[in-house]
């Protein structure tokens, strides 16, 4: 009975490896999404600043 309790309470090596792989893939997808979101926001900010610079330059000239 004691041997059966030990095997059911701790996951096998295969399950641990699978969990690490799933965790790594999920973290990679989340990181890629976060980088894309930051890049998208940076692009919008640069476009807005460029438009503001054009408007300022036209008014100054």
Secondary structure as UniProt FT lines:
FT   HELIX           2..9
FT   HELIX           13..60
//
